[in-house]
Amino acid sequence: MLIFPYIRQSVLKIKPQLMINFLKIIFSALFVFMCYKVITTSLESNLFDQWDFLGSIPWMRATLWDFYANIFIITLWMFYKEKSIILKISITILFVCLGSIATLAYVLVHLFKLKDGEGVKELLVKR
């Protein structure tokens, strides 16, 4: 029975690393997919040529409001994590201009900066 606590401690150490590796894979795949979608769509269609038409669609306006609400939430989290005001402003501009591509890149950078044994808590809270 003395071995059980050691097994439990080993499992607890593995779980955060599995979750972090899973997040790295998922976020990397999403990053590549979003880059692909934005590039191929940009080659097919010029957003600035179609802006008046897109702005007239109620669901497009709702989608933009939804996007900026999400950017606001993510920016508040980023402001908590980052110390430099210049970095905060630069990343906010990237979030607004690049959307999920910048958000995924930001999260991936922090995922890859985690040390062994650190988990989601450190990702979200650690400064």
LUMTOR-408444 format. One record per atom (N, C-alpha, C, O): residue in one letter; x, y, z; residue number from 1. Coordinates in nm, 4 decimals. Atoms other than C-alpha are relative to their C-alpha. Layout:
<atoms>
(atom 'A',(X,Y,Z),NUM)
...
</atoms>
This chain:
<atoms>
(atom 'M',(0.0805,-0.1198,0.0000),1)
(atom 'M',(0.0000,0.0000,0.0000),1)
(atom 'M',(0.0852,0.1268,0.0000),1)
(atom 'M',(0.0353,0.2340,-0.0341),1)
(atom 'L',(-0.0845,-0.1178,-0.0024),2)
(atom 'L',(0.2947,0.2345,0.0393),2)
(atom 'L',(0.0295,0.0523,-0.1399),2)
(atom 'L',(0.0634,0.1695,-0.1566),2)
(atom 'I',(-0.0300,-0.0413,0.1369),3)
(atom 'I',(0.3417,0.2436,-0.3360),3)
(atom 'I',(-0.1103,0.0895,-0.0587),3)
(atom 'I',(-0.0828,0.1701,-0.1476),3)
(atom 'F',(0.1128,-0.0751,0.0555),4)
(atom 'F',(-0.0050,0.3950,-0.4020),4)
(atom 'F',(0.0218,0.1516,0.0018),4)
(atom 'F',(-0.0047,0.2159,-0.0998),4)
(atom 'P',(-0.0221,-0.1457,0.0033),5)
(atom 'P',(0.0857,0.7528,-0.2939),5)
(atom 'P',(0.1012,0.0419,-0.1069),5)
(atom 'P',(0.0871,0.1491,-0.1657),5)
(atom 'Y',(-0.0999,-0.0319,0.1001),6)
(atom 'Y',(0.3880,0.7446,-0.5267),6)
(atom 'Y',(-0.0595,-0.0063,-0.1410),6)
(atom 'Y',(-0.0286,0.0772,-0.2261),6)
(atom 'I',(0.0669,0.0103,0.1292),7)
(atom 'I',(0.1766,0.6288,-0.8201),7)
(atom 'I',(-0.0901,0.1205,-0.0200),7)
(atom 'I',(-0.0917,0.1800,-0.1277),7)
(atom 'R',(0.0915,-0.1145,0.0088),8)
(atom 'R',(-0.0798,0.9001,-0.7457),8)
(atom 'R',(0.0775,0.1282,-0.0298),8)
(atom 'R',(0.0346,0.2075,-0.1136),8)
(atom 'Q',(-0.0805,-0.1189,0.0247),9)
(atom 'Q',(0.1908,1.1689,-0.7337),9)
(atom 'Q',(0.0518,0.0020,-0.1431),9)
(atom 'Q',(0.0552,0.1079,-0.2057),9)
(atom 'S',(-0.0489,0.0074,0.1378),10)
(atom 'S',(0.3317,1.0487,-1.0672),10)
(atom 'S',(-0.1096,0.0343,-0.0989),10)
(atom 'S',(-0.0856,0.1074,-0.1951),10)
(atom 'V',(0.1131,-0.0279,0.0887),11)
(atom 'V',(-0.0118,1.0589,-1.2325),11)
(atom 'V',(-0.0345,0.1475,0.0034),11)
(atom 'V',(-0.0622,0.2064,-0.1011),11)
(atom 'L',(0.0314,-0.1418,-0.0116),12)
(atom 'L',(-0.0767,1.4093,-1.1002),12)
(atom 'L',(0.1017,0.0863,-0.0734),12)
(atom 'L',(0.0670,0.1922,-0.1257),12)
(atom 'K',(-0.1026,-0.0747,0.0721),13)
(atom 'K',(0.2526,1.5259,-1.2502),13)
(atom 'K',(-0.0168,-0.0141,-0.1505),13)
(atom 'K',(0.0147,0.0788,-0.2248),13)
(atom 'I',(0.0160,0.0238,0.1429),14)
(atom 'I',(0.1713,1.3749,-1.5894),14)
(atom 'I',(-0.1199,0.0764,-0.0556),14)
(atom 'I',(-0.1124,0.1295,-0.1664),14)
(atom 'K',(0.1232,-0.0616,0.0494),15)
(atom 'K',(-0.1813,1.5193,-1.6204),15)
(atom 'K',(0.0180,0.1422,-0.0513),15)
(atom 'K',(-0.0281,0.1723,-0.1614),15)
(atom 'P',(-0.0165,-0.1352,0.0541),16)
(atom 'P',(-0.0808,1.8870,-1.6498),16)
(atom 'P',(0.0780,0.0008,-0.1314),16)
(atom 'P',(0.0457,0.0776,-0.2220),16)
(atom 'Q',(-0.0799,0.0030,0.1225),17)
(atom 'Q',(0.1787,1.8005,-1.9145),17)
(atom 'Q',(-0.0810,-0.0532,-0.1175),17)
(atom 'Q',(-0.0667,-0.0043,-0.2295),17)
(atom 'L',(0.0867,0.0508,0.1064),18)
(atom 'L',(-0.0740,1.5967,-2.1141),18)
(atom 'L',(-0.0957,0.1076,-0.0488),18)
(atom 'L',(-0.1162,0.1232,-0.1692),18)
(atom 'M',(0.0919,-0.1065,0.0368),19)
(atom 'M',(-0.3201,1.8851,-2.1063),19)
(atom 'M',(0.0718,0.1093,-0.0790),19)
(atom 'M',(0.0195,0.1581,-0.1792),19)
(atom 'I',(-0.0765,-0.1037,0.0703),20)
(atom 'I',(-0.0545,2.1359,-2.2118),20)
(atom 'I',(0.0379,-0.0483,-0.1397),20)
(atom 'I',(0.0277,0.0280,-0.2357),20)
(atom 'N',(-0.0333,0.0536,0.1325),21)
(atom 'N',(0.0599,1.9093,-2.4972),21)
(atom 'N',(-0.1228,-0.0048,-0.0898),21)
(atom 'N',(-0.1145,0.0272,-0.2084),21)
(atom 'F',(0.1261,0.0016,0.0749),22)
(atom 'F',(-0.3018,1.8635,-2.6066),22)
(atom 'F',(-0.0344,0.1412,-0.0481),22)
(atom 'F',(-0.0715,0.1603,-0.1640),22)
(atom 'L',(0.0295,-0.1390,0.0381),23)
(atom 'L',(-0.3535,2.2417,-2.6041),23)
(atom 'L',(0.0970,0.0503,-0.1072),23)
(atom 'L',(0.0567,0.1218,-0.1989),23)
(atom 'K',(-0.0979,-0.0403,0.1017),24)
(atom 'K',(-0.0320,2.2952,-2.8015),24)
(atom 'K',(-0.0389,-0.0544,-0.1374),24)
(atom 'K',(-0.0311,0.0166,-0.2376),24)
(atom 'I',(0.0390,0.0631,0.1273),25)
(atom 'I',(-0.1515,2.0520,-3.0699),25)
(atom 'I',(-0.1254,0.0663,-0.0564),25)
(atom 'I',(-0.1286,0.1033,-0.1737),25)
(atom 'I',(0.1267,-0.0584,0.0460),26)
(atom 'I',(-0.5064,2.1916,-3.0896),26)
(atom 'I',(0.0204,0.1444,-0.0444),26)
(atom 'I',(-0.0257,0.1826,-0.1519),26)
(atom 'F',(-0.0180,-0.1407,0.0342),27)
(atom 'F',(-0.3993,2.5580,-3.0867),27)
(atom 'F',(0.0911,0.0160,-0.1220),27)
(atom 'F',(0.0712,0.1073,-0.2021),27)
(atom 'S',(-0.0860,-0.0059,0.1192),28)
(atom 'S',(-0.1234,2.4929,-3.3425),28)
(atom 'S',(-0.0797,-0.0329,-0.1262),28)
(atom 'S',(-0.0658,0.0341,-0.2285),28)
(atom 'A',(0.0840,0.0367,0.1147),29)
(atom 'A',(-0.3703,2.3201,-3.5751),29)
(atom 'A',(-0.0969,0.1132,-0.0352),29)
(atom 'A',(-0.1156,0.1450,-0.1526),29)
(atom 'L',(0.0899,-0.1129,0.0245),30)
(atom 'L',(-0.6178,2.6062,-3.5338),30)
(atom 'L',(0.0737,0.1184,-0.0609),30)
(atom 'L',(0.0214,0.1857,-0.1498),30)
(atom 'F',(-0.0807,-0.1101,0.0533),31)
(atom 'F',(-0.3418,2.8601,-3.6000),31)
(atom 'F',(0.0287,-0.0209,-0.1483),31)
(atom 'F',(0.0109,0.0704,-0.2289),31)
(atom 'V',(-0.0296,0.0307,0.1404),32)
(atom 'V',(-0.2392,2.6887,-3.9244),32)
(atom 'V',(-0.1274,0.0107,-0.0842),32)
(atom 'V',(-0.1250,0.0685,-0.1928),32)
(atom 'F',(0.1271,-0.0044,0.0726),33)
(atom 'F',(-0.6037,2.6488,-4.0322),33)
(atom 'F',(-0.0458,0.1445,-0.0214),33)
(atom 'F',(-0.0870,0.1803,-0.1317),33)
(atom 'M',(0.0458,-0.1386,0.0134),34)
(atom 'M',(-0.6884,3.0146,-3.9634),34)
(atom 'M',(0.0899,0.0792,-0.0953),34)
(atom 'M',(0.0407,0.1614,-0.1725),34)
(atom 'C',(-0.0901,-0.0655,0.0967),35)
(atom 'C',(-0.3797,3.1356,-4.1506),35)
(atom 'C',(-0.0371,-0.0410,-0.1414),35)
(atom 'C',(-0.0441,0.0431,-0.2311),35)
(atom 'Y',(0.0400,0.0507,0.1313),36)
(atom 'Y',(-0.4804,2.9155,-4.4435),36)
(atom 'Y',(-0.1302,0.0660,-0.0463),36)
(atom 'Y',(-0.1389,0.1138,-0.1594),36)
(atom 'K',(0.1305,-0.0561,0.0373),37)
(atom 'K',(-0.8422,3.0401,-4.4397),37)
(atom 'K',(0.0106,0.1487,-0.0334),37)
(atom 'K',(-0.0487,0.1945,-0.1311),37)
(atom 'V',(-0.0128,-0.1439,0.0242),38)
(atom 'V',(-0.7450,3.4072,-4.4184),38)
(atom 'V',(0.0764,0.0265,-0.1299),38)
(atom 'V',(0.0376,0.1136,-0.2077),38)
(atom 'I',(-0.0792,-0.0202,0.1215),39)
(atom 'I',(-0.4829,3.3805,-4.6931),39)
(atom 'I',(-0.0799,-0.0382,-0.1238),39)
(atom 'I',(-0.0842,0.0385,-0.2199),39)
(atom 'T',(0.0759,0.0413,0.1186),40)
(atom 'T',(-0.7022,3.1840,-4.9352),40)
(atom 'T',(-0.1206,0.0908,-0.0244),40)
(atom 'T',(-0.1526,0.1212,-0.1393),40)
(atom 'T',(0.1138,-0.0914,0.0169),41)
(atom 'T',(-1.0029,3.4092,-4.8707),41)
(atom 'T',(0.0480,0.1345,-0.0516),41)
(atom 'T',(-0.0182,0.1949,-0.1359),41)
(atom 'S',(-0.0550,-0.1273,0.0475),42)
(atom 'S',(-0.7869,3.7190,-4.9215),42)
(atom 'S',(0.0373,-0.0058,-0.1470),42)
(atom 'S',(0.0237,0.0935,-0.2185),42)
(atom 'L',(-0.0341,0.0151,0.1415),43)
(atom 'L',(-0.6688,3.5832,-5.2556),43)
(atom 'L',(-0.1247,-0.0061,-0.0878),43)
(atom 'L',(-0.1217,0.0345,-0.2040),43)
(atom 'E',(0.1262,0.0102,0.0738),44)
(atom 'E',(-1.0293,3.5158,-5.3609),44)
(atom 'E',(-0.0776,0.1300,-0.0038),44)
(atom 'E',(-0.1399,0.1628,-0.1047),44)
(atom 'S',(0.0911,-0.1124,-0.0167),45)
(atom 'S',(-1.1945,3.8324,-5.2385),45)
(atom 'S',(0.0669,0.1125,0.0781),45)
(atom 'S',(0.1354,0.0881,0.1774),45)
(atom 'N',(-0.0541,-0.1162,-0.0681),46)
(atom 'N',(-1.0937,4.1843,-5.1380),46)
(atom 'N',(-0.1044,0.0531,0.0977),46)
(atom 'N',(-0.2108,0.0991,0.0561),46)
(atom 'L',(0.0929,-0.0452,-0.1035),47)
(atom 'L',(-1.2615,4.2765,-4.8095),47)
(atom 'L',(-0.0379,0.1466,-0.0188),47)
(atom 'L',(-0.1538,0.1831,0.0007),47)
(atom 'F',(0.0266,-0.1432,0.0114),48)
(atom 'F',(-1.2317,4.6491,-4.8766),48)
(atom 'F',(-0.0922,0.0327,-0.1176),48)
(atom 'F',(-0.1653,0.1317,-0.1134),48)
(atom 'D',(0.0929,-0.0191,0.1126),49)
(atom 'D',(-1.4136,4.6191,-5.2104),49)
(atom 'D',(-0.1426,-0.0384,0.0382),49)
(atom 'D',(-0.2381,0.0151,-0.0181),49)
(atom 'Q',(0.1319,0.0509,-0.0364),50)
(atom 'Q',(-1.7030,4.4388,-5.0421),50)
(atom 'Q',(-0.0498,0.0532,0.1345),50)
(atom 'Q',(-0.1522,0.0072,0.1849),50)
(atom 'W',(0.0326,-0.0464,-0.1339),51)
(atom 'W',(-1.7144,4.6341,-4.7156),51)
(atom 'W',(-0.1410,0.0572,0.0107),51)
(atom 'W',(-0.2124,0.0273,0.1065),51)
(atom 'D',(0.1351,-0.0591,-0.0049),52)
(atom 'D',(-2.0323,4.8333,-4.7982),52)
(atom 'D',(-0.1070,-0.1082,-0.0031),52)
(atom 'D',(-0.2048,-0.1016,0.0713),52)
(atom 'F',(0.0974,0.1088,0.0084),53)
(atom 'F',(-2.2182,4.5170,-4.8955),53)
(atom 'F',(-0.0028,-0.0800,0.1305),53)
(atom 'F',(-0.1098,-0.1089,0.1841),53)
(atom 'L',(-0.0070,0.0796,-0.1231),54)
(atom 'L',(-2.0963,4.3222,-4.5917),54)
(atom 'L',(-0.0585,0.0767,0.1188),54)
(atom 'L',(-0.1255,0.0182,0.2038),54)
(atom 'G',(0.0523,-0.0817,-0.1086),55)
(atom 'G',(-2.1816,4.6116,-4.3587),55)
(atom 'G',(-0.1512,0.0116,-0.0003),55)
(atom 'G',(-0.2114,0.0458,0.1015),55)
(atom 'S',(0.1461,-0.0089,0.0087),56)
(atom 'S',(-2.5405,4.6037,-4.4814),56)
(atom 'S',(-0.0691,-0.1279,0.0483),56)
(atom 'S',(-0.1913,-0.1297,0.0634),56)
(atom 'I',(0.0565,0.1275,-0.0446),57)
(atom 'I',(-2.5906,4.2427,-4.3645),57)
(atom 'I',(-0.0061,0.0004,0.1537),57)
(atom 'I',(0.0974,0.0121,0.2193),57)
(atom 'P',(0.0114,-0.0031,-0.1472),58)
(atom 'P',(-2.7290,4.2336,-4.0058),58)
(atom 'P',(0.0864,-0.1041,0.0710),58)
(atom 'P',(0.1434,-0.0743,0.1759),58)
(atom 'W',(-0.0811,0.1029,-0.0650),59)
(atom 'W',(-2.5503,3.9065,-3.9237),59)
(atom 'W',(0.1488,0.0342,-0.0045),59)
(atom 'W',(0.2240,-0.0046,0.0850),59)
(atom 'M',(-0.1404,-0.0417,0.0054),60)
(atom 'M',(-2.2187,4.0536,-4.0355),60)
(atom 'M',(0.0282,0.1024,0.1092),60)
(atom 'M',(0.1324,0.0973,0.1745),60)
(atom 'R',(-0.0168,-0.0992,-0.1070),61)
(atom 'R',(-2.2667,4.3480,-3.7997),61)
(atom 'R',(-0.0002,-0.0687,0.1367),61)
(atom 'R',(0.0797,-0.0344,0.2238),61)
(atom 'A',(0.0048,0.0734,-0.1271),62)
(atom 'A',(-2.3614,4.1090,-3.5173),62)
(atom 'A',(0.1302,-0.0770,0.0216),62)
(atom 'A',(0.1809,-0.0827,0.1336),62)
(atom 'T',(-0.1258,0.0745,-0.0088),63)
(atom 'T',(-2.0519,3.8992,-3.5922),63)
(atom 'T',(0.1147,0.0928,0.0395),63)
(atom 'T',(0.2006,0.0548,0.1191),63)
(atom 'L',(-0.1051,-0.0955,-0.0367),64)
(atom 'L',(-1.8303,4.2069,-3.5703),64)
(atom 'L',(-0.0120,0.0424,0.1467),64)
(atom 'L',(0.0889,0.0517,0.2167),64)
(atom 'W',(0.0195,-0.0328,-0.1416),65)
(atom 'W',(-1.9839,4.3078,-3.2352),65)
(atom 'W',(0.0455,-0.1159,0.0884),65)
(atom 'W',(0.1082,-0.0945,0.1922),65)
(atom 'D',(-0.0416,0.1191,-0.0739),66)
(atom 'D',(-1.9283,3.9515,-3.1137),66)
(atom 'D',(0.1524,-0.0096,0.0028),66)
(atom 'D',(0.2117,-0.0372,0.1071),66)
(atom 'F',(-0.1462,0.0044,0.0109),67)
(atom 'F',(-1.5679,3.9603,-3.2355),67)
(atom 'F',(0.0645,0.1002,0.0952),67)
(atom 'F',(0.1568,0.0653,0.1687),67)
(atom 'Y',(-0.0615,-0.1025,-0.0838),68)
(atom 'Y',(-1.4895,4.2864,-3.0573),68)
(atom 'Y',(-0.0280,-0.0229,0.1484),68)
(atom 'Y',(0.0545,0.0139,0.2320),68)
(atom 'A',(0.0259,0.0364,-0.1400),69)
(atom 'A',(-1.6558,4.1681,-2.7344),69)
(atom 'A',(0.1015,-0.1049,0.0454),69)
(atom 'A',(0.1550,-0.0963,0.1560),69)
(atom 'N',(-0.1007,0.1023,-0.0325),70)
(atom 'N',(-1.4273,3.8622,-2.7418),70)
(atom 'N',(0.1397,0.0603,0.0093),70)
(atom 'N',(0.2168,0.0255,0.0987),70)
(atom 'I',(-0.1309,-0.0662,-0.0033),71)
(atom 'I',(-1.1244,4.0783,-2.8208),71)
(atom 'I',(0.0163,0.0781,0.1304),71)
(atom 'I',(0.1242,0.0789,0.1896),71)
(atom 'F',(-0.0048,-0.0753,-0.1258),72)
(atom 'F',(-1.2096,4.2967,-2.5206),72)
(atom 'F',(0.0333,-0.0918,0.1170),72)
(atom 'F',(0.1177,-0.0584,0.2001),72)
(atom 'I',(-0.0236,0.0959,-0.1094),73)
(atom 'I',(-1.2185,3.9935,-2.2872),73)
(atom 'I',(0.1435,-0.0522,-0.0051),73)
(atom 'I',(0.2119,-0.0563,0.0972),73)
(atom 'I',(-0.1355,0.0538,0.0147),74)
(atom 'I',(-0.8944,3.8482,-2.4245),74)
(atom 'I',(0.1038,0.1082,0.0303),74)
(atom 'I',(0.2087,0.0792,0.0879),74)
(atom 'T',(-0.0920,-0.1107,-0.0259),75)
(atom 'T',(-0.7272,4.1903,-2.4066),75)
(atom 'T',(0.0115,0.0273,0.1499),75)
(atom 'T',(0.1208,0.0559,0.1987),75)
(atom 'L',(-0.0067,-0.0172,-0.1450),76)
(atom 'L',(-0.8200,4.2264,-2.0381),76)
(atom 'L',(0.0908,-0.1053,0.0633),76)
(atom 'L',(0.1705,-0.0741,0.1517),76)
(atom 'W',(-0.0864,0.1062,-0.0509),77)
(atom 'W',(-0.6552,3.8895,-1.9697),77)
(atom 'W',(0.1468,0.0290,-0.0337),77)
(atom 'W',(0.2351,0.0135,0.0507),77)
(atom 'M',(-0.1368,-0.0292,0.0436),78)
(atom 'M',(-0.3471,3.9897,-2.1704),78)
(atom 'M',(0.0566,0.1174,0.0804),78)
(atom 'M',(0.1740,0.1151,0.1175),78)
(atom 'F',(-0.0463,-0.1124,-0.0806),79)
(atom 'F',(-0.3262,4.3230,-1.9816),79)
(atom 'F',(0.0406,-0.0465,0.1401),79)
(atom 'F',(0.1358,0.0063,0.1976),79)
(atom 'Y',(-0.0353,0.0556,-0.1304),80)
(atom 'Y',(-0.3211,4.1238,-1.6566),80)
(atom 'Y',(0.1362,-0.0707,-0.0071),80)
(atom 'Y',(0.2182,-0.0558,0.0835),80)
(atom 'K',(-0.1203,0.0825,0.0102),81)
(atom 'K',(-0.0407,3.8946,-1.7799),81)
(atom 'K',(0.1252,0.0798,-0.0342),81)
(atom 'K',(0.2334,0.0493,0.0159),81)
(atom 'E',(-0.1173,-0.0722,0.0500),82)
(atom 'E',(0.1886,4.1471,-1.9477),82)
(atom 'E',(0.0335,0.1196,0.0883),82)
(atom 'E',(-0.0556,0.1796,0.1486),82)
(atom 'K',(-0.0442,-0.1119,-0.0842),83)
(atom 'K',(0.3927,4.4127,-1.7676),83)
(atom 'K',(0.0247,0.1274,-0.0812),83)
(atom 'K',(-0.0081,0.2368,-0.0352),83)
(atom 'S',(-0.0391,-0.1158,0.0796),84)
(atom 'S',(0.5127,4.6436,-2.0458),84)
(atom 'S',(-0.1209,0.0625,-0.0707),84)
(atom 'S',(-0.1962,-0.0066,-0.1393),84)
(atom 'I',(0.1121,-0.0698,0.0645),85)
(atom 'I',(0.2623,4.9051,-2.1637),85)
(atom 'I',(0.0160,-0.0002,-0.1526),85)
(atom 'I',(-0.0833,-0.0075,-0.2250),85)
(atom 'I',(-0.0243,0.0030,0.1449),86)
(atom 'I',(0.4244,4.9098,-2.5093),86)
(atom 'I',(-0.0403,-0.1359,-0.0561),86)
(atom 'I',(-0.1027,-0.1438,-0.1619),86)
(atom 'L',(0.0390,0.1348,0.0416),87)
(atom 'L',(0.3807,4.5327,-2.5362),87)
(atom 'L',(-0.1522,-0.0154,0.0049),87)
(atom 'L',(-0.2112,-0.0749,-0.0854),87)
(atom 'K',(0.1456,0.0073,-0.0122),88)
(atom 'K',(0.0200,4.5622,-2.4163),88)
(atom 'K',(-0.0687,0.0677,-0.1186),88)
(atom 'K',(-0.1619,0.0122,-0.1769),88)
(atom 'I',(0.0599,-0.0738,0.1124),89)
(atom 'I',(-0.0629,4.8222,-2.6823),89)
(atom 'I',(0.0259,-0.0726,-0.1311),89)
(atom 'I',(-0.0641,-0.0841,-0.2143),89)
(atom 'S',(-0.0342,0.0710,0.1241),90)
(atom 'S',(0.1190,4.6296,-2.9568),90)
(atom 'S',(-0.0842,-0.1259,-0.0180),90)
(atom 'S',(-0.1356,-0.1523,-0.1267),90)
(atom 'I',(0.0778,0.1241,0.0086),91)
(atom 'I',(-0.0564,4.3029,-2.8768),91)
(atom 'I',(-0.1477,0.0310,-0.0216),91)
(atom 'I',(-0.2151,-0.0407,-0.0956),91)
(atom 'T',(0.1401,-0.0393,0.0219),92)
(atom 'T',(-0.3954,4.4776,-2.8576),92)
(atom 'T',(-0.0242,0.0331,-0.1462),92)
(atom 'T',(-0.1255,-0.0078,-0.2029),92)
(atom 'I',(0.0124,-0.0331,0.1428),93)
(atom 'I',(-0.3410,4.6170,-3.2081),93)
(atom 'I',(0.0008,-0.1274,-0.0838),93)
(atom 'I',(-0.0774,-0.1402,-0.1781),93)
(atom 'L',(-0.0033,0.1271,0.0727),94)
(atom 'L',(-0.2495,4.2687,-3.3311),94)
(atom 'L',(-0.1299,-0.0776,0.0178),94)
(atom 'L',(-0.1811,-0.1352,-0.0781),94)
(atom 'F',(0.1278,0.0683,-0.0246),95)
(atom 'F',(-0.5610,4.1207,-3.1668),95)
(atom 'F',(-0.1104,0.0584,-0.0881),95)
(atom 'F',(-0.1866,-0.0156,-0.1502),95)
(atom 'V',(0.1067,-0.0659,0.0769),96)
(atom 'V',(-0.7861,4.3774,-3.3367),96)
(atom 'V',(0.0191,-0.0220,-0.1498),96)
(atom 'V',(-0.0778,-0.0456,-0.2219),96)
(atom 'C',(-0.0248,0.0113,0.1452),97)
(atom 'C',(-0.6189,4.3517,-3.6782),97)
(atom 'C',(0.0021,-0.1444,-0.0500),97)
(atom 'C',(-0.0409,-0.1712,-0.1622),97)
(atom 'L',(-0.0172,0.1376,0.0461),98)
(atom 'L',(-0.5510,3.9781,-3.6939),98)
(atom 'L',(-0.0966,-0.0996,0.0639),98)
(atom 'L',(-0.1014,-0.2153,0.0221),98)
(atom 'G',(0.1006,0.0863,-0.0614),99)
(atom 'G',(-0.8242,3.8343,-3.4695),99)
(atom 'G',(0.0573,-0.1263,0.0599),99)
(atom 'G',(0.1529,-0.1225,0.1374),99)
(atom 'S',(-0.0379,0.1271,-0.0609),100)
(atom 'S',(-0.7890,3.4682,-3.3859),100)
(atom 'S',(0.1433,-0.0409,-0.0337),100)
(atom 'S',(0.2046,-0.1158,0.0424),100)
(atom 'I',(-0.1394,0.0329,0.0323),101)
(atom 'I',(-0.4526,3.4406,-3.5617),101)
(atom 'I',(0.0922,0.0569,0.1082),101)
(atom 'I',(0.1800,-0.0134,0.1583),101)
(atom 'A',(-0.0831,-0.0611,-0.1041),102)
(atom 'A',(-0.2971,3.6851,-3.3136),102)
(atom 'A',(-0.0282,-0.0619,0.1362),102)
(atom 'A',(0.0639,-0.0829,0.2151),102)
(atom 'T',(0.0356,0.0604,-0.1286),103)
(atom 'T',(-0.4875,3.5335,-3.0209),103)
(atom 'T',(0.0640,-0.1372,0.0141),103)
(atom 'T',(0.1221,-0.1685,0.1180),103)
(atom 'L',(-0.0603,0.1329,-0.0038),104)
(atom 'L',(-0.3736,3.1819,-3.1065),104)
(atom 'L',(0.1518,0.0088,0.0134),104)
(atom 'L',(0.2117,-0.0676,0.0890),104)
(atom 'A',(-0.1451,-0.0173,-0.0103),105)
(atom 'A',(-0.0146,3.3001,-3.1550),105)
(atom 'A',(0.0392,0.0405,0.1415),105)
(atom 'A',(0.1369,-0.0110,0.1960),105)
(atom 'Y',(-0.0285,-0.0454,-0.1365),106)
(atom 'Y',(-0.0219,3.4774,-2.8176),106)
(atom 'Y',(-0.0082,-0.1163,0.0990),106)
(atom 'Y',(0.0810,-0.1344,0.1819),106)
(atom 'V',(0.0178,0.1125,-0.0914),107)
(atom 'V',(-0.1544,3.1709,-2.6362),107)
(atom 'V',(0.1081,-0.1061,-0.0248),107)
(atom 'V',(0.1620,-0.1630,0.0701),107)
(atom 'L',(-0.1046,0.0987,0.0303),108)
(atom 'L',(0.0896,2.9398,-2.8175),108)
(atom 'L',(0.1353,0.0420,0.0578),108)
(atom 'L',(0.2078,-0.0412,0.1123),108)
(atom 'V',(-0.1268,-0.0478,-0.0578),109)
(atom 'V',(0.3855,3.1564,-2.7131),109)
(atom 'V',(0.0033,-0.0310,0.1491),109)
(atom 'V',(0.1043,-0.0782,0.2012),109)
(atom 'H',(0.0040,0.0260,-0.1445),110)
(atom 'H',(0.2734,3.1264,-2.3511),110)
(atom 'H',(-0.0033,-0.1500,0.0319),110)
(atom 'H',(0.0519,-0.1926,0.1334),110)
(atom 'L',(-0.0016,0.1454,-0.0209),111)
(atom 'L',(0.2085,2.7517,-2.3829),111)
(atom 'L',(0.1413,-0.0550,-0.0106),111)
(atom 'L',(0.1821,-0.1389,0.0697),111)
(atom 'F',(-0.1358,0.0513,0.0188),112)
(atom 'F',(0.5604,2.6929,-2.5116),112)
(atom 'F',(0.0984,0.0563,0.1029),112)
(atom 'F',(0.2078,0.0022,0.1191),112)
(atom 'K',(-0.0854,-0.0551,-0.1056),113)
(atom 'K',(0.7070,2.9120,-2.2335),113)
(atom 'K',(-0.0167,-0.0727,0.1327),113)
(atom 'K',(0.0660,-0.0568,0.2225),113)
(atom 'L',(0.0230,0.0710,-0.1255),114)
(atom 'L',(0.5614,2.6889,-1.9614),114)
(atom 'L',(0.1128,-0.0982,0.0286),114)
(atom 'L',(0.1662,-0.1620,-0.0621),114)
(atom 'K',(-0.1028,0.0953,-0.0421),115)
(atom 'K',(0.8116,2.4846,-1.7643),115)
(atom 'K',(-0.0662,-0.1350,0.0266),115)
(atom 'K',(-0.1881,-0.1433,0.0420),115)
(atom 'D',(0.0519,0.1332,-0.0324),116)
(atom 'D',(0.7747,2.1107,-1.7000),116)
(atom 'D',(-0.0752,0.0037,0.1321),116)
(atom 'D',(-0.0293,0.0626,0.2299),116)
(atom 'G',(0.0804,0.0059,-0.1209),117)
(atom 'G',(0.5034,2.0450,-1.4461),117)
(atom 'G',(-0.1004,0.1129,0.0134),117)
(atom 'G',(-0.1922,0.1048,0.0950),117)
(atom 'E',(0.0970,-0.1095,-0.0049),118)
(atom 'E',(0.3222,2.3737,-1.5077),118)
(atom 'E',(-0.1199,-0.0369,-0.0861),118)
(atom 'E',(-0.1064,-0.1036,-0.1887),118)
(atom 'G',(0.1225,0.0352,0.0692),119)
(atom 'G',(-0.0359,2.3454,-1.6203),119)
(atom 'G',(-0.0805,0.1212,-0.0431),119)
(atom 'G',(-0.0271,0.2306,-0.0616),119)
(atom 'V',(0.0908,-0.1036,0.0481),120)
(atom 'V',(-0.3363,2.5480,-1.7269),120)
(atom 'V',(-0.0069,0.1164,0.0992),120)
(atom 'V',(-0.0169,0.2322,0.0587),120)
(atom 'K',(0.0041,-0.1063,-0.1010),121)
(atom 'K',(-0.3420,2.7402,-1.3986),121)
(atom 'K',(0.1126,0.0999,-0.0230),121)
(atom 'K',(0.0906,0.2210,-0.0211),121)
(atom 'E',(-0.1158,-0.0886,0.0238),122)
(atom 'E',(0.0053,2.8781,-1.4669),122)
(atom 'E',(-0.0161,0.0752,-0.1316),122)
(atom 'E',(0.0229,0.1914,-0.1427),122)
(atom 'L',(0.0247,-0.0664,0.1285),123)
(atom 'L',(-0.0928,2.9532,-1.8258),123)
(atom 'L',(-0.0913,0.1198,0.0185),123)
(atom 'L',(-0.0649,0.2271,-0.0358),123)
(atom 'L',(0.1010,-0.1042,-0.0144),124)
(atom 'L',(-0.3912,3.1600,-1.7175),124)
(atom 'L',(0.0369,0.1065,0.1024),124)
(atom 'L',(0.0036,0.2236,0.0846),124)
(atom 'V',(-0.0180,-0.0919,-0.1126),125)
(atom 'V',(-0.2681,3.3190,-1.3958),125)
(atom 'V',(0.1412,0.0559,0.0107),125)
(atom 'V',(0.1593,0.1714,0.0493),125)
(atom 'K',(-0.1401,-0.0407,-0.0203),126)
(atom 'K',(0.1118,3.3362,-1.3982),126)
(atom 'K',(0.0342,0.1242,-0.0824),126)
(atom 'K',(-0.0005,0.1355,-0.2000),126)
(atom 'R',(-0.0419,-0.1236,0.0678),127)
(atom 'R',(0.2564,3.6754,-1.4826),127)
(atom 'R',(0.1434,-0.0099,-0.0427),127)
(atom 'R',(0.1970,0.0841,-0.1013),127)
</atoms>
